[in-house]
Amino acid sequence: MEVKCPKCQADVTVSSREETAFCRECGAGLNIEMDAEGFALVSAGTDVAKDTRRPGKPAFGDDPILADHDRWRQGAMFAIVFGLAFLAGVILSIVSDYTSYGIGFFKSGVNRLFVICALFVSLLCIGGGSFLFFTVNRETKKYLRAIGEEDETPEP
């Protein structure tokens, strides 16, 4: 049966076996009294339900651990994008120098060292960011499984 929440006027579905229910919109605790004719809504308390989120709404604002995981995931994405942009810049620089100076450009030890270091830094950013991104996703799934919200895995 559906009753209206006295606090926010939202429809709340209540079964005849429940003594208390929670409004999905405002989280108010609804006290229900059973009698021979059915049940009646007695009062709406100020107790807030444990899970008042609507389905599909991410839990990042509610759970500090998930919010922290989201920040780490964003940092990992930044590292990956930075590494890709840096790699593209290095490749464009190599192509430009090769077309300007020919193969003699790479005979200088300083030029080779610059190219090797720049490639190393860009690949380190890409690899480290990817590792961090997948590690945080795995830990988020473990955490959600531990608290019983396995189906609500946040999208990156």
Buried (B, 14 or more C-beta within 10 A) or exposed (E): EEBEBEBBEBEBEBEEEEEEBBBBBBBBBBBBEEEEEEBEBEEBEEEEBEEBBEEEEBBBEEBEBBEEBBEBBEBBBEBBEBBBEBBEEBBEEBEEBEEEEEEEBBEEEEBEEBBEEBBEBBEEBBEBBBEBBEEBBEEBBEBBEEEEBEEBEBEE
